[in-house]
């Protein structure tokens, strides 16, 4: 029996495969409402914990070419001149946001996502980081977790050296699949050598962690073809690997209509590919962190998982404790105190708000006491795979079994199936349930029945 075998139970995965949230937040973005505005956000910022660290997320939506599978908020254009006015507005937004927070609060986490952040020129990236340092207290490198998403088609070795000089010390490379037929089908031509050049440059420049993103379930993929990609990734040996299941939702994402449905792997093939992912990554010595994340044993994500200090935010799993998160740019989501807030998604709406001298917040939600309670339950299950009732009871002043009697009853079949261990005083996610932890967590989501599940990706 391979080390990965207890994780992979095809009978359970097939039975429990369903649409459901990824729980990068709770409540999820589906519950955000446009009755929440900038005034609510300012109030939350004024009441936020002045001793809490800050995290900054920048959304840079531009892409030179569009990948057909992508569901991100993006603007496909070859006109690099679009970056200049957007950069100017992000700088103005930085000033507006900074005015709401104590200047002494340290920024221990920073992330540039997109889109393609390196759509910006070298000078523009330097300018944006300089403006960030002008308005916020960015900590020294040894305390910082500053990451950036990089498309290897859009970055040279010189770009990587610049990013390190600007303060980035973690990098995530989009790969998806090395198979040429798959790349043509999704409009992302990216030879292995291109990725290897950027990865080597990241190591040469002292990046603390290099992550690679893959996707299974894309057109023309097979167990054999994806195995070759996995073998190549193992040879490159990034510190972290994320292997996401492709969510084909052409009714929501117009660009996905370019994908030939008949070329997508069947559910059985998807499961077989996933089984190969688990076994190959485990054979290569990667630690299975949860859901779709793997890390080498020495990586800080693996260490946080082993220590039980893993966190989860809008960028996925994280090593940092709960920070106040400030979102910058169109569609960015922040979390400050007891609220989530999202900027206007459309570039025109974002532009109009910033040009008027206002924050661009268009919707959000203020958490109730019940939301806060359920968020802690869900995040403990998602990140630690275990939950002691007494810990929740003492923190929230409740009798856990009484307060969640219905939820515990719904968990009983999962316990019978071997996904979890359910005792009088705790829930523990078993190896066979770790890939289905979203299903376990969703039992505690009181909004799920009110939302269209088709708005969420499949759990497998």
N, C-alpha and C positions, 0 to 999 in steps of 0.2 A: 504494500500500500504506500503510495507516495505521500509526502507531507501535506499535500493539498487536498487529498481525498476527502477528509472530513468536511471541508468547506463546500464541496460540490456534490449536491444531491439533485440530480436531474428531475427526479419525480416531484420533489418539493418545489424546485424552481419553476417547473412547468405549471404546477398547481397554483402557486401564489403569484405568478407573473400578472401584473396589473398596472394600470396607470396610477401614479402617486407622486407627491412632492419629494423633492430632494432635501428639504428642510435646511436650506442655507439661512432661513429665518423662520420664526414662528411668532405671529401668524405669517403665512406666506404672502407674497406680493399680490395674489389674487384677492386678498382681503383689504388691500389698500383702497382708500376712497378719495375722491377729489374734493370732499368737504374738508379734508385736512390741507392746510395751506402754510405759507411761510410764517405766519403769526404763531401758529401752534409749534412750529419748529423752533422759533426764537425763544419761546417760553420754555421749551424743553432744554435748550442749550443753557439758558440762564439758571436752570435748576440742576444741571448735570454735575456729577461728582468732580470737583476741581482737582482731586488727587488721581483720577484715572488717566491712563495714557491715552493718546490719540492715535487713530489710524486714518490714513488718507487714501481714497481710491479715485483715480483719474480715468475717465472713459474717453478714449480717443477713437471716434467711430469710423475713420476713413480706411478704405482698403483699395489697393490698386486694381485688384481683380476680385471677383466674388466666388466663394466656394459654394457649390450648390447645396451642400448639407447644412449650411450655417443658419442658426436661428438667433444669432446675436443682433443687437441694434447697430446697424452699420450703414455707411454711405460709400458705395462703390464709385470711384472716380480716379482717373489718371491725372487730373489737374491738381498738382501739388500746391497751387496757390490757395486752395480752399483751407489749407492748414493755418494760414496766417491770421485771418479774422477769428477763427475758432480759438487759437492760442491766446489772442488778445482778450477774448471773453473769459477764458478760463482764468487768466491772471486777474481780471476784475472780480470774478467769483471768489478767487482765493482771498482777496482783500475783504470782501463781504463776509465770508465765513470766519476769517481770522478775528474779525471784530467781535464775534460772539463768544470767544473762548479766551481763557487766561493764556497769555503769551508764554508763560513758564511751563505749561503742560507739554511733556515730551511726546514727540511723534516717534513711536517705536516700530510702527508698521506703515508701509507705503506700497502702493501697487498701481502700476499703469496697465490698463487692459483696453480691449477694443472689440472690433476693429483691429487695426494694426498700429500700435504706438509708434513704431519706427517709420511710419508714414511721414512723421515730422522730420525735418532736416536735422543735421547735427547741431547747427546753430540754434534751431528752435527748441530742441530737447534741452540744450544747455540753458536757454533762456527760461524755460518752464521750471527747471529744477532750481535755478537761481531765484526765481520769484517765490517758489515754495519755501526756500530757506529764509527769504526776506520776511515772510509772514508767519512762519511756524518754526518751532524749536525742534529741528531734526537732530537726533542723537548720534553719537559717534558710531563708527562701523561695527564695533564689537557688540553693541546693544541693538543694532538696527536689523530689521527684517524688511528690506526694500527690494521688491520684486517687479519684474516686467515680463509681459508676454511678448514673445518674439517670433515672427514668421521668418524662417531661415531664407526665404526667397527675397526678403526685404532687409537683410542685414549682412554686412561684410565683417571681416575680422576687425577692421578699424571701428566700425559701429560698436562692436562688443567692448572694445578697449575704452571707448568714450563712455559707454554706459557704466562701466566699472568706475571710471574716474568721477562720474557724476554722483556716485554713491550707491548704485544698485549692487546688491551682493547675492541675489538669487534670480534665476532666469528660467522661464518656461518656454520650451520650443514646441510649436505645433508641427506634428508630423502626419498623424492620422493613419497612413499606410504607405509603405514603400512600393507596393505593386503598381506597375505602370498602367495596367488596364483600369484599376480602381481609380488611380489619379486622374486619368482622362475622363472617367465617368462623372467625377465630382468637380472637374475643372480646377485641379490643383496639381500642377506638374512640379515635382520636387524630388530630384534624384537624391539618393542617400549621401553622395559626396557633398552636396550643398548643406545638408544638416550636419554632417560630420565636421565640416569646416567651422561652422558656428559653435558647435559643442566644444571642439578643441580650443577655440579662441576663448570661450568662457572659462575653461580650466586654466589656460595659460595666463589669464588675467585675474585669477584668484577668486572667482565666484564661489561662494560657500556651498551652493546647492544648484544643481542643474536638473531640471525636470523635463520630461518628454510626454506629450499628449498623443494618444492613439484613439481611434474610433473603430469599434466593431459593429457589423450590421450594414456596412456600406455596399453599394451595388458591386456585383461580381466577386465579392469576397467568399473564400472557402476556408476550410480548416487548413488545407495545405498552403494556400497563398498567405494567409495571415501568420502561419507558423514561420514562414520565411521572414516576415517583418519582425516577429518577436525575436527570432534568432539574431537578426541584425541589431536590434535594440540591446539585446544582452551583450553583444560584442562591444557596442558603444558604451555600455555601463553607465547610464545617467544615475544620479542619486535617487531620483523619484520617477515613477512612471504612473500616469493616469490612463486608464483604458475605459473610455466611455461607450455606452451603448447608444447607437444612433437612434434618435427619435424622429421618425418620419411623420411629420405633421404638415403636409402641403396645404391644408385648409388654413393653417395659421401663418405659415412661412412660404410666401409666394415663390421664392427662388427654388424651394425643394420640388416644385412642379417640373423642373428641368431634369429630375432624376427619373429614370425608367423604373416604375414599380416592379415590373416583371424581373428585373435584374437584382432585386434585393434578395438576400439570403432568407430562406424559410425560417420559421421559429426553431425548428429542429437544428438547422445549421447554425443559427445564432447561438444556441445553447452549446453546441459542440465546439464552436470557436471560443466561447467563454470558458469552457472546461480546459481547452488548450492554454488559454491565457493563464488561468490559475496554476496549472501544473508547470508550465514553462517558467513563469516568474518565480515560483517556489523553488524549482530545481536550481535556478540561478542564484538563489540565496536572498531574494527580496522578501521583506516582511509584508504580509497583507494587512494594510491599515484599516480598510473598511470600504464598503461599496465598490469603488473603482480605483482605489489608490494603493500603490505599492512603494516601498522605500527600502534602500539598503540599510542594514542593521545600524550602521554608524550615523545615519542621517538624523537630524534633530526631530523630524517628523516621527520616525520609528522610535526614537528615545521618548518622545512625548507620549506616544501610544503605550509603550511599555510602562511608563510612569503614571499613566492615568491622567495626564494633564492636557490631553488633546482638546482642541477647540474647534468650532465650526462657524464660518461666516460666509459672506457672499462670494468669496473666492474659493470656498471649499474648506478642507481641513487646514488647521493652522496650529502653530505652537504657542501663540500668544494668549495671555489671559484676556478677559473681556475688556475691550477698549471701546471708547466712543469713536464711531466710524463716521467720517465726513466724506460725502460723495461730491466729486467735482466733475462737471461736464454733463452733456445730454444723457438722460436716462439713468445716471448714477444714483445708487441707493445708499443712504446713510442710516446709521442707528445711533441716536443720541439719547441717553437717559432711557425713558420709557416709551420712545417713539421710533418708528421707522419712517423715513421720508425719501421720496423719489423725485428727481428732477424731471422736467418735461422730456418726453421721449423724442419728439420731433425736433429736428435741428432749428426749424423756423420758430417754434415756440420757445425753445431755449434761448435763442438769439434775442427775441423780443423782450424776454424778461430781463436778461442781463443788460441789454441796451437801455432799458428803462431804469436801471440802477437797482433792480430787485433781485432777490434770490430766485432761482428758477424752479423752486419746489412746486410740483403740480398735484401730488397726491401722497398719501401716507396713512398711518394708523397710530393711535395711541393705545398702548397695551393696558388692558384691564388687569386686575389682580389675578383673575383666572387665566388670562393669557400668559402672565409672567410665571405662574405655577406650571402650566402645561409646557411652556417653553423650556423650563429647567428639566422637566421629566423627559421631554423629547431629546434635548441635547445630551443629557446623560446617557441615554440609550444609544444615540447616534455616535457619540465620541468615545464613551467608555465601555459600552456594551453591558452595563450593569446599573442597577438602581436599588439602593437600600431605602426602604420605606421610612425608616426613622430619620434619615438625613433630610428628606423632603418634609416630613412632619414637623421637625424642629424648626426648619427654616421658614415654613409657611403657616405654622399653627393649625395643622389639620390632622385628622385621623385618616391616613392614606387609604387603607382598605375600605373604609366607609365612603370616603369621597370619590373613590374610583372603582366602586363595586361593579358597575356595568362594564368598565374597561377590562377589569381583571377577569370577568366572565368571558369576554370576547377573546382574551388571550389564552384561555384554557385549551382550545383546539390546537393552537400553535405549540403549546407545551406538550400536548399529546403527540404532535408530529415531530418533536425533537428540535424545534427552532429555538426554544427558550426553556429555561428552568424556572418554574414558578413556585416559590415557597411562601411561607407565611409572612416573611419579612423582606423579600427581595425578588427582583427579576434579574435573571442573568441570560444574556444572549449566548447561545451555544454555537460551536463552529458552523454547524449546518444553517444557522440562522443569520450569520454575519452578512451574507450576501443579500439577505432579505430584511435587513434591519429597518429599511424604510417602511416595510409592511408592519413591522412590530411597532415602530414609533407612531405610525398613522392611526393606530387604535386610540391614541390620546388626543388626536386632532378633532376638536369639536366642530370645526368648520367644514370638514371634508365632505359631509353629506350635502352641504349647501352649494358646493362648487361642482362644475362640470369636470369630471376626472380626465376628460380628453384634453384638458388644458395642460396636463402634466405628462411628462415622459413615462415610459414603461419602467417598472422597477428592475426588469432584467433585459 
